Amino acid sequence: MHISPPVLLPRPMNGSFSDWVIQCMPVDVARSYPVNPVGAWHGGIHILHTDHSSSQANPLRAIADGTIVYARSPSEKKDKKPLAYNGATDDGCVLIRHKILIGDQPVEFVFYSLTMHMKQVQSDILSNIGQPIKREQILGTSGVVDGKNAFHFQICCEQKMLDVLCGRTHGGVNIASPGREKPVYGAEHYYSPAGTPVYDDIPKGFVRTHATVTTEGLYIISSGGDTKTLRKKNDGSYDYLGSVAIAVNDISEAAGIAPLKNAREHSHWVKIATPVGDGWVDVCADNIMTYSDAELPDWAGWSLIDDDISSDSQCNSEVIKKLRASKPSEDAKAPLLTHAICKFPFEWDFLTFDARFSWVKVRTEQLPEPLTDDDYNELKEHIKSLCFFDKLPAEVQKELSGQIWHFEPRIFITQIQKAERRLIFETKRKMNDFTADDMRHGDMTKEKILQQGNHKIFTRFNFNNTVDEHFENMIDMGYWSAWGDYSPLINIMIEKFKKGDGGILRHNLLNKAFLEHSTTIECVKKIKEFLSNLLSNNGFRSLSIDDLQRLTLMIRDPKDGIKLPKFDNYDWFNGLGITIHDTYATKIHLDYININNEGFEASLSFKIQDHFGLDVSDLNGKYFEYSPWFCSWFILQRYKSYDYRPFINEANFSLVITG
């Protein structure tokens, strides 16, 4: 975890991170984000609490690693004006500048968090302004605001940082271009333009299936549980069309409508809801754009609100007014104000008070009784007692001057947590490579196959065998070479090969075989050692981009780096040495790392692929050409009259390490 709520409650074992965040941060609906009851911009939320009088108050904490840029001890006159403008109000506060990494291949994102209306600020916070602070470090305790047990919490960033976060500073995602290469994280999103074929079933080979063609652009969100489809309405909002349970399938060829030589080598089929029913779409098609959660897509509910260009604090945004007045339909399933990222001035700068608040002396719909001059001056003194912008370092003032971007804190924390996963290693050979020679099929004549082998007189290519007899040879291979717990895998693979539908095979038994293998154990042990050394050197702080780059270099080091998981020792006796042996492509992710002064806990996840197919070199000099097992396999795969499709074996597994 690299970001967490400002108040930590016990997290349910089976609950989601987002549900836990909401539980930790109950909002006063009268002081929510982004507008208060009188129509003024409100840059954060008021979080309610019930422990104001308790000696065991649940402390307020830093939500992420950062630097303390300002801290103020609370006044003892919270019950008197100017603080008690609408009731007793504490003025203790802490402002932190956070620099956090986001995405698989991370980028640095800078934002600020402000905790205001604290009844107590820790002495070590007050005495360490300008110094680093760690996530979960205690800041102090919550106080009161307007006589209510609550504290104000807000998150904001400067203009250029929003571009880092989502790739734009205005409008929605540009669907004319694909998403950014980095950062990338979270769910997969696709834009499918009008004219996209939607099939009743996944086309295989040259078999045609009935297809319809979409008449409008569709927006697809493919996450862990289901695939949602939306379409854009004339007013710019999105209409939810429905969801289908996650159903994806990777196959080696395109729809088969074109000759094979012109077909794409890889397709990724996703089942989606459309206005006329469910169907399959190839999201690898050239006209479909791919994105991730990192783009903060507008069809997922996100919006950038920058239509209020005034310098006052009144919300003059027509977009926000429309959102506040609207009621989402039951099936919309899209957030409104909580996912609005709003651009307006920092509210804690007293020098801008008159520019921001002169409107409160004018009658409005939200303010039917405007303030008198005396009331206005009283409000001015109250705001002055809370403001602190003039006390900030010059570089911080620069980042928080003018129009800046504000986030709903609970939604921001949930979103940024999605971006913690780091890619720490990947092979040069890529995943889902259906272009490799061992993935070719039906590309050889009998004469060409008989030319294979260094000593052709000893090769075992038998074209007198029937297809069934060739498969019997492969089954014999499994019988004589596979014993033990993993022995069923070779027959599972042969059965998939016999179906001839290519694609990717995933099986829990294969995951288990890799997870328990000695090469995996040694690989993980090495990575744990590398992480321990890095954290010892950086003082047990969050890993920087430089730290992650050093980790990758350690992993790749030719002498002292890792050996990747593979089946290359006793595995000739459990079937895995023959069917997989070495591997083709590997990715290793650092899913999360929790760091404290005593050590760390981290999760590593592996994605490993190998090809269940034979290339020409396998039958030339490796002695496989002298085995009827492999010769039958090669004939079934490469002989143009048989054309059985090879496939990719894929293992996915995770494990937790501590150090």
Stockholm file with secondary structure:
# STOCKHOLM 1.0

chainA/1-659         MHISPPVLLPRPMNGSFSDWVIQCMPVDVARSYPVNPVGAWHGGIHILHTDHSSSQANPLRAIADGTIVYARSPSEKKDKKPLAYNGATDDGCVLIRHKILIGDQPVEFVFYSLTMHMKQVQSDILSNIGQPIKREQILGTSGVVDGKNAFHFQICCEQKMLDVLCGRTHGGVNIASPGREKPVYGAEHYYSPAGTPVYDDIPKGFVRTHATVTTEGLYIISSGGDTKTLRKKNDGSYDYLGSVAIAVNDISEAAGIAPLKNAREHSHWVKIATPVGDGWVDVCADNIMTYSDAELPDWAGWSLIDDDISSDSQCNSEVIKKLRASKPSEDAKAPLLTHAICKFPFEWDFLTFDARFSWVKVRTEQLPEPLTDDDYNELKEHIKSLCFFDKLPAEVQKELSGQIWHFEPRIFITQIQKAERRLIFETKRKMNDFTADDMRHGDMTKEKILQQGNHKIFTRFNFNNTVDEHFENMIDMGYWSAWGDYSPLINIMIEKFKKGDGGILRHNLLNKAFLEHSTTIECVKKIKEFLSNLLSNNGFRSLSIDDLQRLTLMIRDPKDGIKLPKFDNYDWFNGLGITIHDTYATKIHLDYININNEGFEASLSFKIQDHFGLDVSDLNGKYFEYSPWFCSWFILQRYKSYDYRPFINEANFSLVITG
#=GR chainA/1-659 SS CCCCCSSCCCCCTTCCHHHHHHHHCCBCGGGCSSBCTTSBBCCEEEEECSCTTCTTCCCEECSSSEEEEEEECCCSCTTSTTTCSSSCCCCEEEEEEEEEEETTTTEEEEEEEEEEEEEEECHHHHTTTTSEECTTCEEEEECEETTEEEEEEEEEECHHHHHHHHSCSSSSCCTTSCCCSSSCCSSEEEEECTTCEEESSCCBTTBCCCEEECSSCEEEEECSSEEEEEEECTTSCEEEEEEEECCEEEESSCCSSSCGGGSCSCEEEEEEEETTEEEEEETTSTTCEEEEGGGCCGGGTCEEECCCCCSSSBCCCHHHHHHHHCCCCTTTCCCSGGGEEEEEECTTCGGGHHHHHGGGGSCCSSCSSCCCHHHHHHHHHHHHHHCCGGGSCHHHHHHTSSEEEEECHHHHHHHHHGGGCEEEEECSSCTTCTTSGGGCCSCBCHHHHHTCSSSGGGCCCCTTSCHHHHHHHHHHHHHHHBCSTTTHHHHHHHHHHHHTCCSEEECHHHHHHHHTSHHHHHHHHHHHHHHHHHHHHHTSCCCCHHHHHHHHHHHHCTTTSCCCCCCCSGGGGBSHHHHTSSCSEEEEEEEEEEEETTEEEEEEEEEEEEEESCCGGGGSSSSGGGCHHHHHHHHHHHBTTTCCCCEEEEEEEEEEEEC
#=GC SS_cons         CCCCCSSCCCCCTTCCHHHHHHHHCCBCGGGCSSBCTTSBBCCEEEEECSCTTCTTCCCEECSSSEEEEEEECCCSCTTSTTTCSSSCCCCEEEEEEEEEEETTTTEEEEEEEEEEEEEEECHHHHTTTTSEECTTCEEEEECEETTEEEEEEEEEECHHHHHHHHSCSSSSCCTTSCCCSSSCCSSEEEEECTTCEEESSCCBTTBCCCEEECSSCEEEEECSSEEEEEEECTTSCEEEEEEEECCEEEESSCCSSSCGGGSCSCEEEEEEEETTEEEEEETTSTTCEEEEGGGCCGGGTCEEECCCCCSSSBCCCHHHHHHHHCCCCTTTCCCSGGGEEEEEECTTCGGGHHHHHGGGGSCCSSCSSCCCHHHHHHHHHHHHHHCCGGGSCHHHHHHTSSEEEEECHHHHHHHHHGGGCEEEEECSSCTTCTTSGGGCCSCBCHHHHHTCSSSGGGCCCCTTSCHHHHHHHHHHHHHHHBCSTTTHHHHHHHHHHHHTCCSEEECHHHHHHHHTSHHHHHHHHHHHHHHHHHHHHHTSCCCCHHHHHHHHHHHHCTTTSCCCCCCCSGGGGBSHHHHTSSCSEEEEEEEEEEEETTEEEEEEEEEEEEEESCCGGGGSSSSGGGCHHHHHHHHHHHBTTTCCCCEEEEEEEEEEEEC
//
